[in-house]
Amino acid sequence: MFGGVLTLLLLQLRQWPLPYALTGQEWLNRLHAKDSGIPYGIALAIGALMIYPETEWVKAINLAHFAIP
């Protein structure tokens, strides 16, 4: 799901020129280039972070113990 949303957002972003203030950022230039691919690793990482708190391993740790009062 995140991969599809990311793809649609990047395709829309690539339709418009990159704002001048952001052209100095090399990673943004690569992301904005039409001949570059879609970084699905970002979508996979978002999905992993969304599901991580629901895993049995994290539930067993009881993260409330580490919370700052």
CHARMM-style PDB file with segment names, atoms N, HN, CA, C and O in Angstrom:
ATOM      1  N   MET     1       0.825  -1.186   0.000  1.00  0.00      PROA
ATOM      2  CA  MET     1       0.000   0.000   0.000  1.00  0.00      PROA
ATOM      3  C   MET     1       0.878   1.261   0.000  1.00  0.00      PROA
ATOM      4  O   MET     1       0.631   2.199  -0.758  1.00  0.00      PROA
ATOM      5  N   PHE     2       1.903   1.267   0.861  1.00  0.00      PROA
ATOM      6  HN  PHE     2       2.103   0.504   1.477  1.00  0.00      PROA
ATOM      7  CA  PHE     2       2.776   2.437   0.923  1.00  0.00      PROA
ATOM      8  C   PHE     2       3.549   2.610  -0.383  1.00  0.00      PROA
ATOM      9  O   PHE     2       3.814   3.735  -0.809  1.00  0.00      PROA
ATOM     10  N   GLY     3       3.907   1.495  -1.014  1.00  0.00      PROA
ATOM     11  HN  GLY     3       3.691   0.581  -0.668  1.00  0.00      PROA
ATOM     12  CA  GLY     3       4.623   1.566  -2.288  1.00  0.00      PROA
ATOM     13  C   GLY     3       3.786   2.219  -3.364  1.00  0.00      PROA
ATOM     14  O   GLY     3       4.300   3.014  -4.151  1.00  0.00      PROA
ATOM     15  N   GLY     4       2.504   1.895  -3.412  1.00  0.00      PROA
ATOM     16  HN  GLY     4       2.087   1.248  -2.773  1.00  0.00      PROA
ATOM     17  CA  GLY     4       1.611   2.494  -4.397  1.00  0.00      PROA
ATOM     18  C   GLY     4       1.420   3.979  -4.168  1.00  0.00      PROA
ATOM     19  O   GLY     4       1.436   4.767  -5.113  1.00  0.00      PROA
ATOM     20  N   VAL     5       1.241   4.356  -2.924  1.00  0.00      PROA
ATOM     21  HN  VAL     5       1.228   3.715  -2.157  1.00  0.00      PROA
ATOM     22  CA  VAL     5       1.074   5.775  -2.592  1.00  0.00      PROA
ATOM     23  C   VAL     5       2.356   6.538  -2.903  1.00  0.00      PROA
ATOM     24  O   VAL     5       2.307   7.630  -3.470  1.00  0.00      PROA
ATOM     25  N   LEU     6       3.501   5.971  -2.537  1.00  0.00      PROA
ATOM     26  HN  LEU     6       3.541   5.084  -2.076  1.00  0.00      PROA
ATOM     27  CA  LEU     6       4.783   6.613  -2.821  1.00  0.00      PROA
ATOM     28  C   LEU     6       4.989   6.783  -4.323  1.00  0.00      PROA
ATOM     29  O   LEU     6       5.451   7.831  -4.774  1.00  0.00      PROA
ATOM     30  N   THR     7       4.650   5.762  -5.091  1.00  0.00      PROA
ATOM     31  HN  THR     7       4.275   4.910  -4.724  1.00  0.00      PROA
ATOM     32  CA  THR     7       4.797   5.844  -6.544  1.00  0.00      PROA
ATOM     33  C   THR     7       3.934   6.952  -7.128  1.00  0.00      PROA
ATOM     34  O   THR     7       4.403   7.740  -7.950  1.00  0.00      PROA
ATOM     35  N   LEU     8       2.690   7.015  -6.714  1.00  0.00      PROA
ATOM     36  HN  LEU     8       2.309   6.375  -6.047  1.00  0.00      PROA
ATOM     37  CA  LEU     8       1.801   8.064  -7.226  1.00  0.00      PROA
ATOM     38  C   LEU     8       2.287   9.456  -6.845  1.00  0.00      PROA
ATOM     39  O   LEU     8       2.236  10.380  -7.657  1.00  0.00      PROA
ATOM     40  N   LEU     9       2.758   9.607  -5.613  1.00  0.00      PROA
ATOM     41  HN  LEU     9       2.799   8.857  -4.953  1.00  0.00      PROA
ATOM     42  CA  LEU     9       3.272  10.911  -5.181  1.00  0.00      PROA
ATOM     43  C   LEU     9       4.501  11.324  -5.976  1.00  0.00      PROA
ATOM     44  O   LEU     9       4.621  12.478  -6.388  1.00  0.00      PROA
ATOM     45  N   LEU    10       5.416  10.380  -6.192  1.00  0.00      PROA
ATOM     46  HN  LEU    10       5.319   9.442  -5.858  1.00  0.00      PROA
ATOM     47  CA  LEU    10       6.622  10.719  -6.949  1.00  0.00      PROA
ATOM     48  C   LEU    10       6.309  11.031  -8.409  1.00  0.00      PROA
ATOM     49  O   LEU    10       6.919  11.924  -8.997  1.00  0.00      PROA
ATOM     50  N   LEU    11       5.374  10.310  -8.990  1.00  0.00      PROA
ATOM     51  HN  LEU    11       4.878   9.584  -8.513  1.00  0.00      PROA
ATOM     52  CA  LEU    11       5.001  10.594 -10.374  1.00  0.00      PROA
ATOM     53  C   LEU    11       4.390  11.994 -10.493  1.00  0.00      PROA
ATOM     54  O   LEU    11       4.642  12.702 -11.467  1.00  0.00      PROA
ATOM     55  N   GLN    12       3.599  12.383  -9.513  1.00  0.00      PROA
ATOM     56  HN  GLN    12       3.394  11.808  -8.721  1.00  0.00      PROA
ATOM     57  CA  GLN    12       3.039  13.733  -9.521  1.00  0.00      PROA
ATOM     58  C   GLN    12       4.121  14.772  -9.279  1.00  0.00      PROA
ATOM     59  O   GLN    12       4.138  15.810  -9.941  1.00  0.00      PROA
ATOM     60  N   LEU    13       5.019  14.512  -8.346  1.00  0.00      PROA
ATOM     61  HN  LEU    13       5.005  13.669  -7.808  1.00  0.00      PROA
ATOM     62  CA  LEU    13       6.115  15.431  -8.046  1.00  0.00      PROA
ATOM     63  C   LEU    13       6.980  15.663  -9.272  1.00  0.00      PROA
ATOM     64  O   LEU    13       7.422  16.785  -9.516  1.00  0.00      PROA
ATOM     65  N   ARG    14       7.222  14.631 -10.033  1.00  0.00      PROA
ATOM     66  HN  ARG    14       6.862  13.719  -9.835  1.00  0.00      PROA
ATOM     67  CA  ARG    14       8.104  14.730 -11.201  1.00  0.00      PROA
ATOM     68  C   ARG    14       7.464  15.487 -12.359  1.00  0.00      PROA
ATOM     69  O   ARG    14       8.149  15.810 -13.329  1.00  0.00      PROA
ATOM     70  N   GLN    15       6.188  15.772 -12.282  1.00  0.00      PROA
ATOM     71  HN  GLN    15       5.631  15.510 -11.494  1.00  0.00      PROA
ATOM     72  CA  GLN    15       5.519  16.541 -13.329  1.00  0.00      PROA
ATOM     73  C   GLN    15       5.857  18.020 -13.262  1.00  0.00      PROA
ATOM     74  O   GLN    15       5.787  18.723 -14.270  1.00  0.00      PROA
ATOM     75  N   TRP    16       6.222  18.494 -12.084  1.00  0.00      PROA
ATOM     76  HN  TRP    16       6.279  17.923 -11.265  1.00  0.00      PROA
ATOM     77  CA  TRP    16       6.522  19.915 -11.878  1.00  0.00      PROA
ATOM     78  C   TRP    16       8.008  20.108 -11.686  1.00  0.00      PROA
ATOM     79  O   TRP    16       8.688  19.204 -11.199  1.00  0.00      PROA
ATOM     80  N   PRO    17       8.522  21.251 -12.054  1.00  0.00      PROA
ATOM     81  CA  PRO    17       9.952  21.499 -11.821  1.00  0.00      PROA
ATOM     82  C   PRO    17      10.259  21.593 -10.330  1.00  0.00      PROA
ATOM     83  O   PRO    17       9.436  22.034  -9.528  1.00  0.00      PROA
ATOM     84  N   LEU    18      11.454  21.168  -9.992  1.00  0.00      PROA
ATOM     85  HN  LEU    18      12.123  20.809 -10.644  1.00  0.00      PROA
ATOM     86  CA  LEU    18      11.904  21.235  -8.603  1.00  0.00      PROA
ATOM     87  C   LEU    18      12.130  22.701  -8.233  1.00  0.00      PROA
ATOM     88  O   LEU    18      12.786  23.417  -8.990  1.00  0.00      PROA
ATOM     89  N   PRO    19      11.614  23.169  -7.100  1.00  0.00      PROA
ATOM     90  CA  PRO    19      11.832  24.563  -6.697  1.00  0.00      PROA
ATOM     91  C   PRO    19      13.321  24.879  -6.610  1.00  0.00      PROA
ATOM     92  O   PRO    19      14.118  24.042  -6.187  1.00  0.00      PROA
ATOM     93  N   TYR    20      13.684  26.078  -7.008  1.00  0.00      PROA
ATOM     94  HN  TYR    20      13.036  26.758  -7.351  1.00  0.00      PROA
ATOM     95  CA  TYR    20      15.082  26.490  -7.071  1.00  0.00      PROA
ATOM     96  C   TYR    20      15.793  26.319  -5.726  1.00  0.00      PROA
ATOM     97  O   TYR    20      16.961  25.933  -5.686  1.00  0.00      PROA
ATOM     98  N   ALA    21      15.100  26.601  -4.642  1.00  0.00      PROA
ATOM     99  HN  ALA    21      14.151  26.915  -4.675  1.00  0.00      PROA
ATOM    100  CA  ALA    21      15.712  26.505  -3.315  1.00  0.00      PROA
ATOM    101  C   ALA    21      16.122  25.072  -2.980  1.00  0.00      PROA
ATOM    102  O   ALA    21      16.979  24.867  -2.120  1.00  0.00      PROA
ATOM    103  N   LEU    22      15.528  24.080  -3.642  1.00  0.00      PROA
ATOM    104  HN  LEU    22      14.833  24.247  -4.341  1.00  0.00      PROA
ATOM    105  CA  LEU    22      15.818  22.676  -3.340  1.00  0.00      PROA
ATOM    106  C   LEU    22      16.769  22.026  -4.337  1.00  0.00      PROA
ATOM    107  O   LEU    22      17.157  20.873  -4.148  1.00  0.00      PROA
ATOM    108  N   THR    23      17.156  22.739  -5.397  1.00  0.00      PROA
ATOM    109  HN  THR    23      16.841  23.676  -5.551  1.00  0.00      PROA
ATOM    110  CA  THR    23      17.992  22.131  -6.423  1.00  0.00      PROA
ATOM    111  C   THR    23      19.404  21.833  -5.943  1.00  0.00      PROA
ATOM    112  O   THR    23      20.100  21.043  -6.581  1.00  0.00      PROA
ATOM    113  N   GLY    24      19.850  22.424  -4.861  1.00  0.00      PROA
ATOM    114  HN  GLY    24      19.284  23.065  -4.343  1.00  0.00      PROA
ATOM    115  CA  GLY    24      21.174  22.148  -4.325  1.00  0.00      PROA
ATOM    116  C   GLY    24      21.263  20.828  -3.576  1.00  0.00      PROA
ATOM    117  O   GLY    24      22.359  20.380  -3.240  1.00  0.00      PROA
ATOM    118  N   GLN    25      20.127  20.203  -3.313  1.00  0.00      PROA
ATOM    119  HN  GLN    25      19.237  20.567  -3.587  1.00  0.00      PROA
ATOM    120  CA  GLN    25      20.094  18.921  -2.601  1.00  0.00      PROA
ATOM    121  C   GLN    25      20.227  17.781  -3.621  1.00  0.00      PROA
ATOM    122  O   GLN    25      19.296  17.515  -4.381  1.00  0.00      PROA
ATOM    123  N   GLU    26      21.372  17.120  -3.633  1.00  0.00      PROA
ATOM    124  HN  GLU    26      22.128  17.337  -3.016  1.00  0.00      PROA
ATOM    125  CA  GLU    26      21.631  16.076  -4.630  1.00  0.00      PROA
ATOM    126  C   GLU    26      20.639  14.916  -4.525  1.00  0.00      PROA
ATOM    127  O   GLU    26      20.214  14.375  -5.546  1.00  0.00      PROA
ATOM    128  N   TRP    27      20.268  14.529  -3.298  1.00  0.00      PROA
ATOM    129  HN  TRP    27      20.614  14.969  -2.469  1.00  0.00      PROA
ATOM    130  CA  TRP    27      19.341  13.407  -3.150  1.00  0.00      PROA
ATOM    131  C   TRP    27      17.962  13.761  -3.711  1.00  0.00      PROA
ATOM    132  O   TRP    27      17.269  12.899  -4.250  1.00  0.00      PROA
ATOM    133  N   LEU    28      17.567  15.031  -3.584  1.00  0.00      PROA
ATOM    134  HN  LEU    28      18.130  15.732  -3.146  1.00  0.00      PROA
ATOM    135  CA  LEU    28      16.292  15.451  -4.167  1.00  0.00      PROA
ATOM    136  C   LEU    28      16.361  15.471  -5.683  1.00  0.00      PROA
ATOM    137  O   LEU    28      15.387  15.135  -6.357  1.00  0.00      PROA
ATOM    138  N   ASN    29      17.507  15.862  -6.222  1.00  0.00      PROA
ATOM    139  HN  ASN    29      18.298  16.135  -5.674  1.00  0.00      PROA
ATOM    140  CA  ASN    29      17.675  15.843  -7.681  1.00  0.00      PROA
ATOM    141  C   ASN    29      17.559  14.417  -8.217  1.00  0.00      PROA
ATOM    142  O   ASN    29      16.923  14.190  -9.246  1.00  0.00      PROA
ATOM    143  N   ARG    30      18.171  13.456  -7.522  1.00  0.00      PROA
ATOM    144  HN  ARG    30      18.688  13.640  -6.686  1.00  0.00      PROA
ATOM    145  CA  ARG    30      18.073  12.052  -7.950  1.00  0.00      PROA
ATOM    146  C   ARG    30      16.641  11.544  -7.820  1.00  0.00      PROA
ATOM    147  O   ARG    30      16.151  10.827  -8.692  1.00  0.00      PROA
ATOM    148  N   LEU    31      15.975  11.913  -6.736  1.00  0.00      PROA
ATOM    149  HN  LEU    31      16.373  12.495  -6.027  1.00  0.00      PROA
ATOM    150  CA  LEU    31      14.594  11.477  -6.522  1.00  0.00      PROA
ATOM    151  C   LEU    31      13.657  12.088  -7.556  1.00  0.00      PROA
ATOM    152  O   LEU    31      12.682  11.456  -7.962  1.00  0.00      PROA
ATOM    153  N   HSD    32      13.945  13.307  -7.981  1.00  0.00      PROA
ATOM    154  HN  HSD    32      14.737  13.821  -7.651  1.00  0.00      PROA
ATOM    155  CA  HSD    32      13.094  14.030  -8.918  1.00  0.00      PROA
ATOM    156  C   HSD    32      13.358  13.643 -10.366  1.00  0.00      PROA
ATOM    157  O   HSD    32      12.513  13.889 -11.227  1.00  0.00      PROA
ATOM    158  N   ALA    33      14.502  13.047 -10.653  1.00  0.00      PROA
ATOM    159  HN  ALA    33      15.188  12.847  -9.954  1.00  0.00      PROA
ATOM    160  CA  ALA    33      14.845  12.687 -12.029  1.00  0.00      PROA
ATOM    161  C   ALA    33      13.870  11.648 -12.576  1.00  0.00      PROA
ATOM    162  O   ALA    33      13.602  10.634 -11.932  1.00  0.00      PROA
ATOM    163  N   LYS    34      13.342  11.912 -13.778  1.00  0.00      PROA
ATOM    164  HN  LYS    34      13.560  12.736 -14.301  1.00  0.00      PROA
ATOM    165  CA  LYS    34      12.354  11.006 -14.370  1.00  0.00      PROA
ATOM    166  C   LYS    34      12.964   9.673 -14.778  1.00  0.00      PROA
ATOM    167  O   LYS    34      12.251   8.674 -14.878  1.00  0.00      PROA
ATOM    168  N   ASP    35      14.260   9.642 -15.011  1.00  0.00      PROA
ATOM    169  HN  ASP    35      14.839  10.454 -14.929  1.00  0.00      PROA
ATOM    170  CA  ASP    35      14.896   8.391 -15.430  1.00  0.00      PROA
ATOM    171  C   ASP    35      15.334   7.522 -14.252  1.00  0.00      PROA
ATOM    172  O   ASP    35      15.854   6.425 -14.457  1.00  0.00      PROA
ATOM    173  N   SER    36      15.131   7.997 -13.025  1.00  0.00      PROA
ATOM    174  HN  SER    36      14.708   8.888 -12.858  1.00  0.00      PROA
ATOM    175  CA  SER    36      15.476   7.186 -11.855  1.00  0.00      PROA
ATOM    176  C   SER    36      14.267   6.368 -11.425  1.00  0.00      PROA
ATOM    177  O   SER    36      13.135   6.648 -11.819  1.00  0.00      PROA
ATOM    178  N   GLY    37      14.524   5.367 -10.622  1.00  0.00      PROA
ATOM    179  HN  GLY    37      15.443   5.139 -10.302  1.00  0.00      PROA
ATOM    180  CA  GLY    37      13.447   4.486 -10.177  1.00  0.00      PROA
ATOM    181  C   GLY    37      12.724   5.015  -8.951  1.00  0.00      PROA
ATOM    182  O   GLY    37      12.989   6.119  -8.473  1.00  0.00      PROA
ATOM    183  N   ILE    38      11.810   4.202  -8.460  1.00  0.00      PROA
ATOM    184  HN  ILE    38      11.596   3.306  -8.848  1.00  0.00      PROA
ATOM    185  CA  ILE    38      11.046   4.525  -7.261  1.00  0.00      PROA
ATOM    186  C   ILE    38      11.709   3.811  -6.089  1.00  0.00      PROA
ATOM    187  O   ILE    38      11.920   2.601  -6.160  1.00  0.00      PROA
ATOM    188  N   PRO    39      12.044   4.523  -5.010  1.00  0.00      PROA
ATOM    189  CA  PRO    39      12.722   3.885  -3.868  1.00  0.00      PROA
ATOM    190  C   PRO    39      11.742   3.123  -2.981  1.00  0.00      PROA
ATOM    191  O   PRO    39      11.249   3.654  -1.986  1.00  0.00      PROA
ATOM    192  N   TYR    40      11.466   1.871  -3.352  1.00  0.00      PROA
ATOM    193  HN  TYR    40      11.866   1.439  -4.160  1.00  0.00      PROA
ATOM    194  CA  TYR    40      10.491   1.082  -2.605  1.00  0.00      PROA
ATOM    195  C   TYR    40      10.986   0.721  -1.213  1.00  0.00      PROA
ATOM    196  O   TYR    40      10.188   0.335  -0.358  1.00  0.00      PROA
ATOM    197  N   GLY    41      12.291   0.841  -0.968  1.00  0.00      PROA
ATOM    198  HN  GLY    41      12.939   1.155  -1.662  1.00  0.00      PROA
ATOM    199  CA  GLY    41      12.817   0.579   0.364  1.00  0.00      PROA
ATOM    200  C   GLY    41      12.198   1.490   1.408  1.00  0.00      PROA
ATOM    201  O   GLY    41      12.014   1.091   2.557  1.00  0.00      PROA
ATOM    202  N   ILE    42      11.876   2.718   1.007  1.00  0.00      PROA
ATOM    203  HN  ILE    42      12.025   3.042   0.073  1.00  0.00      PROA
ATOM    204  CA  ILE    42      11.230   3.659   1.925  1.00  0.00      PROA
ATOM    205  C   ILE    42       9.849   3.132   2.315  1.00  0.00      PROA
ATOM    206  O   ILE    42       9.480   3.148   3.490  1.00  0.00      PROA
ATOM    207  N   ALA    43       9.100   2.672   1.333  1.00  0.00      PROA
ATOM    208  HN  ALA    43       9.400   2.659   0.379  1.00  0.00      PROA
ATOM    209  CA  ALA    43       7.761   2.147   1.610  1.00  0.00      PROA
ATOM    210  C   ALA    43       7.841   0.899   2.478  1.00  0.00      PROA
ATOM    211  O   ALA    43       7.018   0.714   3.375  1.00  0.00      PROA
ATOM    212  N   LEU    44       8.826   0.041   2.221  1.00  0.00      PROA
ATOM    213  HN  LEU    44       9.494   0.192   1.493  1.00  0.00      PROA
ATOM    214  CA  LEU    44       8.986  -1.156   3.056  1.00  0.00      PROA
ATOM    215  C   LEU    44       9.340  -0.784   4.489  1.00  0.00      PROA
ATOM    216  O   LEU    44       8.843  -1.400   5.433  1.00  0.00      PROA
ATOM    217  N   ALA    45      10.191   0.214   4.656  1.00  0.00      PROA
ATOM    218  HN  ALA    45      10.594   0.715   3.890  1.00  0.00      PROA
ATOM    219  CA  ALA    45      10.567   0.648   6.005  1.00  0.00      PROA
ATOM    220  C   ALA    45       9.368   1.227   6.750  1.00  0.00      PROA
ATOM    221  O   ALA    45       9.193   0.959   7.938  1.00  0.00      PROA
ATOM    222  N   ILE    46       8.548   2.010   6.076  1.00  0.00      PROA
ATOM    223  HN  ILE    46       8.690   2.228   5.110  1.00  0.00      PROA
ATOM    224  CA  ILE    46       7.352   2.576   6.711  1.00  0.00      PROA
ATOM    225  C   ILE    46       6.415   1.449   7.150  1.00  0.00      PROA
ATOM    226  O   ILE    46       5.885   1.469   8.261  1.00  0.00      PROA
ATOM    227  N   GLY    47       6.220   0.476   6.273  1.00  0.00      PROA
ATOM    228  HN  GLY    47       6.651   0.461   5.370  1.00  0.00      PROA
ATOM    229  CA  GLY    47       5.377  -0.659   6.621  1.00  0.00      PROA
ATOM    230  C   GLY    47       5.917  -1.432   7.816  1.00  0.00      PROA
ATOM    231  O   GLY    47       5.154  -1.849   8.686  1.00  0.00      PROA
ATOM    232  N   ALA    48       7.236  -1.623   7.860  1.00  0.00      PROA
ATOM    233  HN  ALA    48       7.856  -1.284   7.152  1.00  0.00      PROA
ATOM    234  CA  ALA    48       7.849  -2.329   8.982  1.00  0.00      PROA
ATOM    235  C   ALA    48       7.671  -1.558  10.278  1.00  0.00      PROA
ATOM    236  O   ALA    48       7.378  -2.150  11.317  1.00  0.00      PROA
ATOM    237  N   LEU    49       7.844  -0.251  10.227  1.00  0.00      PROA
ATOM    238  HN  LEU    49       8.082   0.230   9.383  1.00  0.00      PROA
ATOM    239  CA  LEU    49       7.677   0.554  11.439  1.00  0.00      PROA
ATOM    240  C   LEU    49       6.225   0.572  11.905  1.00  0.00      PROA
ATOM    241  O   LEU    49       5.958   0.697  13.100  1.00  0.00      PROA
ATOM    242  N   MET    50       5.298   0.450  10.978  1.00  0.00      PROA
ATOM    243  HN  MET    50       5.516   0.349  10.007  1.00  0.00      PROA
ATOM    244  CA  MET    50       3.878   0.420  11.350  1.00  0.00      PROA
ATOM    245  C   MET    50       3.530  -0.901  12.060  1.00  0.00      PROA
ATOM    246  O   MET    50       2.735  -0.904  13.000  1.00  0.00      PROA
ATOM    247  N   ILE    51       4.109  -1.996  11.623  1.00  0.00      PROA
ATOM    248  HN  ILE    51       4.754  -1.994  10.859  1.00  0.00      PROA
ATOM    249  CA  ILE    51       3.760  -3.298  12.181  1.00  0.00      PROA
ATOM    250  C   ILE    51       4.617  -3.677  13.383  1.00  0.00      PROA
ATOM    251  O   ILE    51       4.219  -4.527  14.180  1.00  0.00      PROA
ATOM    252  N   TYR    52       5.777  -3.065  13.523  1.00  0.00      PROA
ATOM    253  HN  TYR    52       6.100  -2.375  12.876  1.00  0.00      PROA
ATOM    254  CA  TYR    52       6.731  -3.408  14.586  1.00  0.00      PROA
ATOM    255  C   TYR    52       6.111  -3.399  15.989  1.00  0.00      PROA
ATOM    256  O   TYR    52       6.341  -4.343  16.744  1.00  0.00      PROA
ATOM    257  N   PRO    53       5.342  -2.383  16.369  1.00  0.00      PROA
ATOM    258  CA  PRO    53       4.765  -2.397  17.727  1.00  0.00      PROA
ATOM    259  C   PRO    53       3.786  -3.546  17.969  1.00  0.00      PROA
ATOM    260  O   PRO    53       3.494  -3.867  19.121  1.00  0.00      PROA
ATOM    261  N   GLU    54       3.284  -4.162  16.924  1.00  0.00      PROA
ATOM    262  HN  GLU    54       3.522  -3.901  15.988  1.00  0.00      PROA
ATOM    263  CA  GLU    54       2.308  -5.243  17.065  1.00  0.00      PROA
ATOM    264  C   GLU    54       2.953  -6.616  17.167  1.00  0.00      PROA
ATOM    265  O   GLU    54       2.253  -7.611  17.354  1.00  0.00      PROA
ATOM    266  N   THR    55       4.278  -6.689  17.046  1.00  0.00      PROA
ATOM    267  HN  THR    55       4.847  -5.880  16.893  1.00  0.00      PROA
ATOM    268  CA  THR    55       4.939  -7.991  17.099  1.00  0.00      PROA
ATOM    269  C   THR    55       4.982  -8.518  18.530  1.00  0.00      PROA
ATOM    270  O   THR    55       4.983  -7.750  19.493  1.00  0.00      PROA
ATOM    271  N   GLU    56       5.017  -9.838  18.647  1.00  0.00      PROA
ATOM    272  HN  GLU    56       5.016 -10.462  17.865  1.00  0.00      PROA
ATOM    273  CA  GLU    56       5.056 -10.471  19.963  1.00  0.00      PROA
ATOM    274  C   GLU    56       6.327 -10.090  20.715  1.00  0.00      PROA
ATOM    275  O   GLU    56       6.308  -9.960  21.939  1.00  0.00      PROA
ATOM    276  N   TRP    57       7.427  -9.911  19.995  1.00  0.00      PROA
ATOM    277  HN  TRP    57       7.443 -10.016  19.001  1.00  0.00      PROA
ATOM    278  CA  TRP    57       8.696  -9.572  20.624  1.00  0.00      PROA
ATOM    279  C   TRP    57       8.598  -8.232  21.340  1.00  0.00      PROA
ATOM    280  O   TRP    57       9.036  -8.112  22.484  1.00  0.00      PROA
ATOM    281  N   VAL    58       8.032  -7.230  20.688  1.00  0.00      PROA
ATOM    282  HN  VAL    58       7.675  -7.329  19.759  1.00  0.00      PROA
ATOM    283  CA  VAL    58       7.911  -5.905  21.295  1.00  0.00      PROA
ATOM    284  C   VAL    58       6.888  -5.927  22.424  1.00  0.00      PROA
ATOM    285  O   VAL    58       7.081  -5.263  23.442  1.00  0.00      PROA
ATOM    286  N   LYS    59       5.825  -6.665  22.264  1.00  0.00      PROA
ATOM    287  HN  LYS    59       5.668  -7.204  21.437  1.00  0.00      PROA
ATOM    288  CA  LYS    59       4.829  -6.762  23.333  1.00  0.00      PROA
ATOM    289  C   LYS    59       5.422  -7.411  24.584  1.00  0.00      PROA
ATOM    290  O   LYS    59       5.037  -7.070  25.702  1.00  0.00      PROA
ATOM    291  N   ALA    60       6.358  -8.346  24.398  1.00  0.00      PROA
ATOM    292  HN  ALA    60       6.671  -8.624  23.489  1.00  0.00      PROA
ATOM    293  CA  ALA    60       6.968  -9.032  25.531  1.00  0.00      PROA
ATOM    294  C   ALA    60       7.913  -8.119  26.308  1.00  0.00      PROA
ATOM    295  O   ALA    60       8.140  -8.342  27.497  1.00  0.00      PROA
ATOM    296  N   ILE    61       8.463  -7.106  25.663  1.00  0.00      PROA
ATOM    297  HN  ILE    61       8.278  -6.925  24.697  1.00  0.00      PROA
ATOM    298  CA  ILE    61       9.417  -6.210  26.322  1.00  0.00      PROA
ATOM    299  C   ILE    61       8.725  -5.273  27.301  1.00  0.00      PROA
ATOM    300  O   ILE    61       9.329  -4.883  28.301  1.00  0.00      PROA
ATOM    301  N   ASN    62       7.484  -4.904  27.044  1.00  0.00      PROA
ATOM    302  HN  ASN    62       6.994  -5.221  26.232  1.00  0.00      PROA
ATOM    303  CA  ASN    62       6.749  -3.929  27.862  1.00  0.00      PROA
ATOM    304  C   ASN    62       7.453  -2.583  27.832  1.00  0.00      PROA
ATOM    305  O   ASN    62       8.087  -2.181  28.808  1.00  0.00      PROA
ATOM    306  N   LEU    63       7.339  -1.894  26.712  1.00  0.00      PROA
ATOM    307  HN  LEU    63       6.824  -2.221  25.920  1.00  0.00      PROA
ATOM    308  CA  LEU    63       8.015  -0.623  26.507  1.00  0.00      PROA
ATOM    309  C   LEU    63       7.568   0.466  27.476  1.00  0.00      PROA
ATOM    310  O   LEU    63       8.255   1.477  27.622  1.00  0.00      PROA
ATOM    311  N   ALA    64       6.443   0.280  28.132  1.00  0.00      PROA
ATOM    312  HN  ALA    64       5.885  -0.542  28.013  1.00  0.00      PROA
ATOM    313  CA  ALA    64       5.985   1.267  29.113  1.00  0.00      PROA
ATOM    314  C   ALA    64       6.990   1.376  30.270  1.00  0.00      PROA
ATOM    315  O   ALA    64       7.080   2.414  30.926  1.00  0.00      PROA
ATOM    316  N   HSD    65       7.717   0.331  30.504  1.00  0.00      PROA
ATOM    317  HN  HSD    65       7.645  -0.512  29.972  1.00  0.00      PROA
ATOM    318  CA  HSD    65       8.737   0.345  31.565  1.00  0.00      PROA
ATOM    319  C   HSD    65       9.836   1.377  31.282  1.00  0.00      PROA
ATOM    320  O   HSD    65      10.433   1.921  32.212  1.00  0.00      PROA
ATOM    321  N   PHE    66      10.100   1.643  30.003  1.00  0.00      PROA
ATOM    322  HN  PHE    66       9.615   1.202  29.248  1.00  0.00      PROA
ATOM    323  CA  PHE    66      11.150   2.579  29.608  1.00  0.00      PROA
ATOM    324  C   PHE    66      10.643   3.992  29.415  1.00  0.00      PROA
ATOM    325  O   PHE    66      11.442   4.881  29.121  1.00  0.00      PROA
ATOM    326  N   ALA    67       9.370   4.239  29.563  1.00  0.00      PROA
ATOM    327  HN  ALA    67       8.720   3.518  29.802  1.00  0.00      PROA
ATOM    328  CA  ALA    67       8.797   5.571  29.351  1.00  0.00      PROA
ATOM    329  C   ALA    67       9.262   6.542  30.426  1.00  0.00      PROA
ATOM    330  O   ALA    67       9.410   6.173  31.591  1.00  0.00      PROA
ATOM    331  N   ILE    68       9.487   7.767  30.028  1.00  0.00      PROA
ATOM    332  HN  ILE    68       9.367   8.067  29.082  1.00  0.00      PROA
ATOM    333  CA  ILE    68       9.897   8.813  30.973  1.00  0.00      PROA
ATOM    334  C   ILE    68       8.634   9.432  31.581  1.00  0.00      PROA
ATOM    335  O   ILE    68       7.763   9.896  30.846  1.00  0.00      PROA
ATOM    336  N   PRO    69       8.527   9.442  32.915  1.00  0.00      PROA
ATOM    337  CA  PRO    69       7.293   9.965  33.538  1.00  0.00      PROA
ATOM    338  C   PRO    69       7.154  11.467  33.386  1.00  0.00      PROA
ATOM    339  OT1 PRO    69       6.174  12.046  33.855  1.00  0.00      PROA
TER     340      PRO     69
END
